[in-house]
Amino acid sequence: MEFIEKGSIRSMSNPGVVSRQLLNPDNSSSTRVTITEVHIEPGVSQPRHTHEASEQVWYALRGRGRLLLREGEEKEFQAGDVARFAEQEIHGLLNDSREEFVYLSVTAPPIHFGAAYQKKE
């Protein structure tokens, strides 16, 4: 069993985005999954992107926003919704609301997201 105390969970951030690395290659020996809690401030977006060899599942915990999909497509995404993105599928998120948006991301196989963030704590 692995147990990760909340005080040892690292955060990484970009302006308006905080990513809490709940389970990742730095704090776990898991070879199957990365779990991240993502907080996005109002008016902030995570640009469209893909993951070459991993799929992701996003579970919206709080707030609402818009999924940014291929070819300019968007879809409303709100607390309680689940979105799954296959490997190489374009995805991103815009928090177009007036409150913080929080979602849980599960990535398999695991990805080390350090290169995507400017600040690491």
C-alpha positions in Angstrom: 0.0 0.0 0.0 1.1 3.6 -0.7 -0.2 6.4 1.5 0.3 10.0 0.6 -0.3 12.5 3.3 -2.0 15.7 2.2 1.0 17.8 3.5 3.3 16.1 1.0 1.1 16.7 -2.1 3.0 19.1 -4.4 1.3 21.8 -6.4 2.3 23.2 -9.8 0.9 26.4 -11.3 0.5 28.7 -14.2 -1.3 32.0 -14.0 -4.8 31.2 -12.9 -4.3 27.4 -12.7 -3.2 25.3 -9.8 -2.6 21.6 -10.3 -2.3 19.5 -7.2 -0.4 16.3 -8.0 -2.3 13.8 -5.9 -0.6 10.7 -7.4 2.2 11.0 -9.9 5.6 9.5 -10.7 7.3 11.7 -8.0 5.2 10.4 -5.1 4.1 7.0 -6.3 5.4 3.8 -7.8 2.2 3.4 -9.9 2.9 2.6 -13.5 -0.7 2.8 -14.4 -2.2 6.2 -13.5 -1.6 9.9 -12.6 -4.3 11.7 -10.5 -4.4 15.5 -10.5 -6.8 18.0 -8.8 -7.0 21.1 -11.0 -8.2 24.5 -9.9 -9.0 27.1 -12.6 -9.8 30.7 -11.7 -12.7 32.6 -13.5 -11.8 33.7 -17.0 -8.7 31.4 -17.3 -8.3 28.6 -19.8 -6.1 25.6 -20.3 -5.4 25.7 -24.0 -6.3 22.9 -26.4 -3.7 20.1 -26.3 -3.2 16.4 -26.7 -1.4 13.6 -25.0 0.5 11.3 -27.4 0.1 8.0 -25.6 -2.2 8.6 -22.6 -6.0 8.9 -22.2 -7.6 11.2 -19.6 -10.8 11.2 -17.6 -11.9 14.5 -16.1 -14.5 14.6 -13.3 -15.9 18.1 -12.6 -16.0 18.6 -8.9 -17.1 22.3 -8.6 -18.3 25.1 -10.9 -18.9 25.1 -14.6 -16.9 25.8 -17.7 -16.5 24.9 -21.4 -14.5 22.0 -22.8 -12.4 23.1 -25.7 -12.4 20.4 -28.4 -11.2 19.8 -31.9 -11.9 22.3 -34.8 -13.1 25.0 -32.4 -15.9 22.9 -30.9 -16.9 23.6 -27.3 -19.1 21.7 -24.8 -20.5 22.8 -21.5 -18.8 21.0 -18.5 -20.2 21.4 -15.0 -20.0 19.8 -11.5 -20.9 16.1 -11.7 -20.0 15.7 -15.4 -17.4 13.2 -16.6 -15.4 13.6 -19.9 -13.0 11.0 -21.3 -10.4 11.9 -23.9 -8.7 9.2 -25.9 -5.0 9.4 -26.6 -4.2 12.2 -29.2 -7.7 13.7 -28.8 -7.7 17.5 -28.6 -9.0 18.9 -25.3 -8.7 22.0 -23.1 -10.9 24.0 -20.7 -12.2 27.5 -20.4 -13.6 28.7 -17.1 -16.1 31.2 -18.4 -18.0 31.5 -15.1 -17.6 33.8 -12.1 -16.4 31.1 -9.7 -13.4 28.8 -9.4 -13.7 25.6 -11.5 -12.3 22.4 -10.0 -11.9 19.0 -11.7 -10.1 15.7 -11.0 -8.0 14.3 -13.8 -7.1 10.7 -14.1 -4.4 9.9 -16.7 -3.4 6.5 -17.9 -0.6 5.6 -18.4 0.9 8.2 -16.1 2.4 11.4 -17.3 4.8 13.7 -15.4 3.2 17.1 -15.9 6.1 19.2 -14.6 7.1 20.6 -18.0 3.7 22.1 -18.5 3.8 24.4 -15.4 5.9 27.4 -14.6 5.9 27.2 -10.8 6.4 24.1 -8.7 5.9 23.9 -4.9 
